[in-house]
């Protein structure tokens, strides 16, 4: 289900957001990670 996949990615994004607030990673790293996650989701959808 896409909902489960979205929720799984959702908490990852939340943790990444907290990391940004604490200055552990930069916004560039954050956006790169998000784009990579979106690409992975697209690949997973194509494989199904």
VENDA-V645586 format. One record per residue. PHI is phi in whole degrees, -180 to 180 (* if undefined). NEAR is the number of other C-alpha atoms within 8 Angstrom. Layout:
phi:PHI near:NEAR
phi:PHI near:NEAR
//
This chain:
phi:* near:4
phi:-67 near:5
phi:-61 near:6
phi:-66 near:7
phi:-62 near:8
phi:-67 near:8
phi:-66 near:8
phi:-61 near:8
phi:-69 near:9
phi:-60 near:8
phi:-72 near:8
phi:-65 near:8
phi:-62 near:9
phi:-63 near:8
phi:-64 near:8
phi:-62 near:9
phi:-63 near:9
phi:-62 near:8
phi:-62 near:10
phi:-63 near:12
phi:-60 near:7
phi:-90 near:6
phi:74 near:7
phi:-78 near:7
phi:-132 near:8
phi:-89 near:8
phi:-63 near:7
phi:-62 near:6
phi:-62 near:8
phi:-63 near:12
phi:-65 near:8
phi:-62 near:8
phi:-67 near:8
phi:-65 near:9
phi:-61 near:8
phi:-65 near:8
phi:-65 near:9
phi:-64 near:8
phi:-62 near:8
phi:-63 near:8
phi:-63 near:8
phi:-62 near:8
phi:-62 near:8
phi:-63 near:8
phi:-65 near:7
phi:-70 near:6
phi:-72 near:5
phi:-68 near:4
//
